[in-house]
Amino acid sequence: LPRGARVAITCGSRGIKSKPIVVATAVSWLQEQNFKPFIVPAIGSHGGARAESQTALLAELGYTPESMGCEIHSSMEVTQVGTTSRGVPVYFDQNAAGADAVLVVNRIKAHTSFDSDIESGLTKMVAIGLGKAEGARLIHKLGAVGYVEVLPEWASIAIEATPIAYAIGIIENAKKCAALIEGAEPEDILATDARLLPLAKTNTPKL
């Protein structure tokens, strides 16, 4: 990337204990490379599907311009970057799509609604998070088919069509502290989710 390149970093709506420091550290590193990082809320339809509410939600989780050291660009506007084999349009956050690069950051964990090789993690952040309200609506309304079949394909299309440049996956232990932080190239995002999900499940608190 050239000097001054704009890099969008994803922040979700979950209270992930180690994520604020991971994001803040990424911001600092990118600035040291003379890039211009900014944060985009990648939280689907959460926050009432309103840009200002999503910014407020991130602030409650510790993501503010002051704490992160960069701007937050919140918008519900999306751009279509493709179509799945089932005819579902693939949407992507417009601010992120217009950046020179996108850094996807999320926790990898079991989903509460379905079991699959890929559940909550980097793939879901790309599809439902960066798909904004439209992505959340289209995938959720398909139920199990949406989660198990459409979500991975949607993410694969988005990864190919957008400036996603890298991803950072976080696995928490039973005390919600980071047990593992691992990077992934764009083409390895889905495989990284699938490989690390069993490890995440073994760290889930149990009675």
ZAMI-769081 format. One record per residue (C-alpha): residue number from 1; residue in one letter; x, y negated, z. Coordinates in nm, 3 decimals. Example, Ala and Ser with C-alpha at 12.3 -4.5 7.8 and 13.67 -1.06 7.14 Angstrom:
2
   nr  rest     east    north       up
    1     A    1.230    0.450    0.780
    2     S    1.367    0.106    0.714
! end
This chain:
207
   nr  rest     east    north       up
    1     L    0.000    0.000    0.000
    2     P    0.122   -0.355   -0.070
    3     R    0.187   -0.606    0.205
    4     G   -0.137   -0.761    0.322
    5     A   -0.347   -0.457    0.227
    6     R   -0.679   -0.439    0.414
    7     V   -0.734   -0.119    0.614
    8     A   -1.077   -0.029    0.756
    9     I   -1.078    0.178    1.077
   10     T   -1.389    0.370    1.183
   11     C   -1.537    0.337    1.530
   12     G   -1.834    0.551    1.635
   13     S   -2.107    0.520    1.896
   14     R   -1.983    0.789    2.135
   15     G   -1.796    0.715    2.455
   16     I   -1.469    0.890    2.372
   17     K   -1.233    0.819    2.660
   18     S   -0.906    0.807    2.466
   19     K   -1.035    0.659    2.142
   20     P   -1.007    0.287    2.227
   21     I   -0.633    0.322    2.292
   22     V   -0.591    0.538    1.980
   23     V   -0.762    0.272    1.768
   24     A   -0.577   -0.017    1.932
   25     T   -0.246    0.163    1.876
   26     A   -0.335    0.226    1.511
   27     V   -0.420   -0.144    1.470
   28     S   -0.083   -0.246    1.615
   29     W    0.108   -0.002    1.395
   30     L   -0.072   -0.115    1.081
   31     Q   -0.003   -0.478    1.164
   32     E    0.365   -0.394    1.212
   33     Q    0.361   -0.260    0.855
   34     N    0.222   -0.600    0.742
   35     F   -0.124   -0.460    0.670
   36     K   -0.450   -0.623    0.776
   37     P   -0.661   -0.373    0.973
   38     F   -1.023   -0.431    1.065
   39     I   -1.287   -0.216    1.233
   40     V   -1.616   -0.100    1.081
   41     P   -1.895    0.053    1.291
   42     A   -1.935    0.406    1.152
   43     I   -2.243    0.499    1.352
   44     G   -2.513    0.581    1.101
   45     S   -2.844    0.437    1.216
   46     H   -2.752    0.391    1.583
   47     G   -2.798    0.048    1.733
   48     G   -3.139    0.016    1.571
   49     A   -2.976    0.020    1.225
   50     R   -2.891   -0.350    1.262
   51     A   -2.543   -0.493    1.201
   52     E   -2.538   -0.719    1.507
   53     S   -2.667   -0.443    1.733
   54     Q   -2.398   -0.206    1.610
   55     T   -2.132   -0.466    1.691
   56     A   -2.280   -0.502    2.040
   57     L   -2.280   -0.123    2.083
   58     L   -1.911   -0.106    1.995
   59     A   -1.841   -0.381    2.249
   60     E   -2.007   -0.174    2.521
   61     L   -1.765    0.108    2.436
   62     G   -1.460   -0.119    2.457
   63     Y   -1.416   -0.218    2.093
   64     T   -1.402   -0.596    2.062
   65     P   -1.181   -0.824    1.850
   66     E   -0.999   -0.922    2.169
   67     S   -0.935   -0.569    2.300
   68     M   -0.850   -0.419    1.960
   69     G   -0.654   -0.712    1.818
   70     C   -0.842   -0.726    1.488
   71     E   -1.173   -0.830    1.335
   72     I   -1.489   -0.618    1.333
   73     H   -1.685   -0.625    1.007
   74     S   -2.035   -0.493    1.065
   75     S   -2.292   -0.451    0.790
   76     M   -2.567   -0.207    0.699
   77     E   -2.494   -0.254    0.329
   78     V   -2.382    0.060    0.146
   79     T   -2.265    0.148   -0.202
   80     Q   -2.345    0.474   -0.381
   81     V   -2.029    0.666   -0.467
   82     G   -2.177    0.990   -0.601
   83     T   -2.453    1.251   -0.585
   84     T   -2.454    1.598   -0.426
   85     S   -2.546    1.918   -0.611
   86     R   -2.890    1.893   -0.445
   87     G   -2.941    1.549   -0.594
   88     V   -2.881    1.362   -0.269
   89     P   -2.716    1.022   -0.329
   90     V   -2.387    0.973   -0.144
   91     Y   -2.364    0.635    0.027
   92     F   -2.062    0.467    0.185
   93     D   -2.020    0.159    0.403
   94     Q   -1.969   -0.137    0.170
   95     N   -1.702   -0.304    0.383
   96     A   -1.501    0.018    0.401
   97     A   -1.547    0.085    0.030
   98     G   -1.405   -0.259   -0.048
   99     A   -1.092   -0.208    0.165
  100     D   -0.758   -0.099    0.025
  101     A   -0.754    0.199    0.262
  102     V   -0.975    0.362    0.525
  103     L   -0.853    0.528    0.845
  104     V   -1.110    0.773    0.985
  105     V   -1.088    0.829    1.362
  106     N   -1.321    1.058    1.555
  107     R   -1.346    1.329    1.819
  108     I   -1.380    1.688    1.701
  109     K   -1.635    1.884    1.906
  110     A   -1.932    2.117    1.895
  111     H   -2.261    1.970    1.775
  112     T   -2.564    2.004    2.002
  113     S   -2.808    2.087    1.719
  114     F   -2.640    2.348    1.497
  115     D   -2.356    2.601    1.470
  116     S   -2.124    2.600    1.170
  117     D   -1.758    2.604    1.071
  118     I   -1.771    2.222    1.072
  119     E   -1.983    2.042    1.331
  120     S   -1.905    1.703    1.489
  121     G   -1.578    1.547    1.381
  122     L   -1.402    1.373    1.098
  123     T   -1.632    1.517    0.830
  124     K   -1.944    1.395    1.011
  125     M   -1.787    1.051    1.056
  126     V   -1.733    1.026    0.680
  127     A   -2.082    1.145    0.586
  128     I   -2.322    1.019    0.854
  129     G   -2.106    0.752    1.018
  130     L   -1.986    0.573    0.705
  131     G   -2.308    0.666    0.524
  132     K   -2.478    0.425    0.764
  133     A   -2.855    0.436    0.810
  134     E   -2.916    0.579    0.463
  135     G   -2.667    0.859    0.515
  136     A   -2.809    0.947    0.855
  137     R   -3.166    0.944    0.724
  138     L   -3.098    1.158    0.417
  139     I   -2.892    1.422    0.596
  140     H   -3.101    1.443    0.913
  141     K   -3.429    1.486    0.728
  142     L   -3.293    1.801    0.560
  143     G   -3.245    1.966    0.899
  144     A   -3.009    2.265    0.909
  145     V   -2.952    2.252    0.533
  146     G   -2.843    1.890    0.567
  147     Y   -2.591    1.968    0.840
  148     V   -2.451    2.295    0.708
  149     E   -2.459    2.242    0.329
  150     V   -2.509    1.876    0.236
  151     L   -2.286    1.716    0.500
  152     P   -1.959    1.887    0.391
  153     E   -2.030    1.830    0.022
  154     W   -2.126    1.467    0.087
  155     A   -1.800    1.413    0.276
  156     S   -1.594    1.579    0.001
  157     I   -1.748    1.349   -0.260
  158     A   -1.689    1.041   -0.044
  159     I   -1.328    1.138    0.029
  160     E   -1.262    1.173   -0.343
  161     A   -1.441    0.853   -0.446
  162     T   -1.337    0.607   -0.175
  163     P   -1.009    0.468   -0.036
  164     I   -0.996    0.707    0.263
  165     A   -0.622    0.735    0.320
  166     Y   -0.581    0.921    0.650
  167     A   -0.769    1.060    0.948
  168     I   -0.699    1.107    1.318
  169     G   -0.885    1.379    1.508
  170     I   -0.912    1.386    1.887
  171     I   -0.986    1.692    2.101
  172     E   -1.081    1.637    2.464
  173     N   -1.030    1.871    2.758
  174     A   -1.289    1.949    3.026
  175     K   -1.201    1.623    3.205
  176     K   -1.266    1.424    2.885
  177     C   -0.898    1.337    2.847
  178     A   -0.722    1.384    2.515
  179     A   -0.589    1.738    2.486
  180     L   -0.476    1.698    2.126
  181     I   -0.449    1.411    1.878
  182     E   -0.375    1.520    1.523
  183     G   -0.354    1.344    1.187
  184     A   -0.485    1.473    0.856
  185     E   -0.442    1.380    0.493
  186     P   -0.772    1.308    0.312
  187     E   -0.772    1.642    0.129
  188     D   -0.727    1.824    0.462
  189     I   -1.006    1.656    0.658
  190     L   -1.264    1.936    0.624
  191     A   -1.005    2.208    0.687
  192     T   -0.875    2.024    0.994
  193     D   -1.226    2.001    1.137
  194     A   -1.280    2.374    1.082
  195     R   -0.941    2.472    1.224
  196     L   -0.965    2.258    1.539
  197     L   -1.332    2.317    1.623
  198     P   -1.267    2.652    1.802
  199     L   -0.997    2.482    2.011
  200     A   -1.241    2.203    2.099
  201     K   -1.500    2.460    2.206
  202     T   -1.254    2.637    2.435
  203     N   -1.198    2.303    2.612
  204     T   -1.569    2.242    2.666
  205     P   -1.666    2.234    3.039
  206     K   -1.844    2.552    3.147
  207     L   -2.023    2.668    3.461
! end
